[in-house]
Amino acid sequence: MKELKKIKFTHTASQKHWVGDGFHVYGLLRPLEEMNKFISPFVMLDYASPKEFSTTNQRRGVGEHPHRGMETVTFAYQGEVEHRDSSGGGGVIKPGDIQWMTAGKGVVHDEFHSVAFSKKGGIFEMVQLWINLPKKNKMAEPKYQEIKNKNIPTIALGSGTKLRVIAGDFNGYKGPSNSFTTINLYDIISKINNNISINFKNDTNTVILIMAGELKIENKIFKDKSILIFEREGTEINFKVSEKFKGLILNGEPIDEPIVSHGPFVMNTKEEIDEAFSDYQNGKMGRL
Ligand code: MN
């Protein structure tokens, strides 16, 4: 039997902050204790809404820093992101591409606008999502996946609406990403007003990010830079999108384990966080 998932929390961002000097973001998901239950396995989401950067010979971004116990997934929408990590992963992702970095037991990486984008300048837009790893996979070997737009199944939902399956499954279409958690990641771009219905497994967490346009659900209208977090119960979400809509849908089976997140590390205990800091300082996560 189908049952609608109801909205649990909503939040509309008002203030941006800088991550390094390249990413001017709205911080929309954080692993606060009361939220984790409804967003796990997702930990954090930053949205760098469209912003114009002038031409420069110096790349803007974030220099060398570590991660452990989680995965960072970067979605390039406009502009180009370049990444390098201590496990040998790296590359440039272009609009529509996705960069999936599994930190596992630890990597050191940097994240910059690409050299070509920096020289040319222009509009930059991206999302960075952090996905938690289950306790049993936190110390997995680091891994890097570069997911090209052309390899992402794109499904037409009517004539002017497209849904991309980045990870997981949508009506039998499988996303190209490998993940440690059972998740579905979709993005939706619509040129027209459209009614959309998506099915999910019961007892899973679901988050919708609105990047552009408006979304109507439960007789309320939500604008861009809003995030909707749903109840775990229920198997279906119905909503209406406006013209020029762009959104990201996250769904996943929650990891029901304690979470202690500090800076770039996402672990299960405070002791493991302390250990991560000391391992990083002692060079055990490698060097660039
Ligand atoms: Mn990082």
Residues whose N, C-alpha, C, O or C-beta is under 5 A from the ligand:
A	BS01	MN	none
